[in-house]
């Protein structure tokens, strides 16, 4: 099984086979509208604008698993992203990204790239770790997604080549994307 074998639903409920993205570099991100990392939408859109003409796509997957930070409907999420951050990349249907109820795509991504820790130089890294220890200690165990805005980079052949935690700013991923384009 590979990345192109998965079918997901757009935010309008239309099934989309990831095989449609064959030959493109992908950044797959779990998102939320009410998170401290939500401003990353702006950086993600900048990456999309900079590289879409060269075969780059961002696939956004809203999730409400992390302290209820994505409470809206699929339509509300899309409207929020477009109005507040000018998001033009594809936003998919809201769903789970960790645990037994995780979407199969995210179970696959996690199996391909393990959790290697938060960027210790990020100003929010220590605070995020504290919040997780105090409120969601089980999230710190294993390789599951720890919080909103975890990003997976996929090359043109469908290989998951990197995982970036929420503490990695989208601009810092540009060099990795360029290397694959």
N, C-alpha and C positions, 0 to 999 in steps of 0.2 A: 504494500500500500504506500502510495506517495501523495504529495500535496495535491496533485491534479486529479486524484480519485475522489476528492471530497465535493459534496454539493452543500451549499449554504443558502440561506434565504436573505434577499435584500430587505431593506427596511419597509418595502411595500409588499413583502410576502412572496415575491417571485423567486423561484428556485434558480440558483446560479451555480454552474459547475466551475470549479476552479481551473479545470482544463482550458477554459476560455482565456486564461491568463498565461498559458504556455508560451515560453520565450520572453517573458517580461521579468524584470526584477520587482519583487514584491516586498512591502513592509506591512506586516499584519500586526494590528495594534488593538488591545482591549481598551475601551474608552469610557469616560463618564463625564457628565455635564456639571456636576456639583463637587468636584474634587480639587484639592490644592494643585494638582498637576494639570487641570483642565486647560490652562493657558498654552499647554503644549500643542493644542490644536493649531495655533498660529504657526508654530515652527514646522509642524507636519505639513500644513498647507504650503509653506514656503518651499519645502523639499519637493512636494508634488509639482508646484509651478516650475521649479528649476529643472526637473528631470523627466517630466511626463512625456515630452517629445522624444526622449531617447529610450523609451520603453520601460518606464518606472510607474508602478501603481501602488497606492496605499489602500489597504482594506481595513476599515474601522469597524470594530465589533463592540457596541455598547454593552455594559454589564452592570448589574445592580448588586453584585455580591459583596462589595466592599463598602460597608457602613451605609448602604442604601443611597449611594451617591449618583445613581442614574434612575430616578423614580419615574421619569416621563414615559409616554408611549413612544412607539417607533416614529410616529409623525412629529411629536414634540421634540424628540432628540434631533431629528434631521433639521427642523426649523431652527433650533437653538444653535446648532453647529454652523449653519449657513448664515444666520443673522449676526451672530457674535464673532465668528472667526472666518467667515467667507469660505467655508469648507466646500470644495468641489469634488473631492475624492469620494469613492463609494462607501456609504455607511450601510451596514447590514442590520439584520434583525437583532434585537436585544436578546441576550442569552447568557448562560453561565459559562465561565472559563476555567473554573477550578473544581476539584472534587468529583464525586460520582456523577453529578448532574452536568458536568462540563460538556460543551459541544464536542463532538468527535474530533473536529479540526484542532481544537486546543489541546486535547489529550495527546494528539499526534505531535504537535509543536513542542509540548513539554517533554515528550519522550525523546525528541531529537536534540533539544538544547536544554541542559540542566541549569538550575539556579547557581550562580557563582558569586552572589553577594551584591550589595548596593554599592554604588560609587561613593567611597568614603569622603571624597572631596566635595560632594554635593551638599549644600547647606541644609537640606531637609533630610538627608540620609539618617542621621542619628535620631531625629525626631520621629521619622517613620518607623524605625526599629523599635523605639520606645512605645509608640502607639500599638504596634503589632504585639509586642511582649505583654503589654497591659490588657489589651482588649481582644486580640485574636492570636493567642500564642500558637495555635495549631497551624496558622498560616506560615509560620517560620519553619515548620518541619517539611522536609522533602523538597522536591523540585517544582511543586505547583506554583502558579502565579501568585505573587505576594500582594499586588495592589494594581490599581488602574494604571494604564499607560505602560504596560510591558509590551515590548516591541520585538518581533521576530523578522529577520531579514532572510529572504529567499532568493537564490540566484536564478538565472534564466533556465536552468535545467530542472528546477523544482527542489533543489537541495536547501534545507534550512541551514544557513551558514553562520548565523549569529543571533544572540538573544541580548536585548538591552533592557535593563530594568527601568522603572519609572524615574530613577535618579539620573538617567542619561538623557540629556537634552537632545531634541531632534537634530539640531545643528551639528552636534558631535558625530552624528551618523553619516553625514554627507560624504566623508572620505571613503567610508565602507561602500556606500551606494555607487560612488564614482568608479571604484575598483571593479565593480560587477557590470557596469554599463558598457 
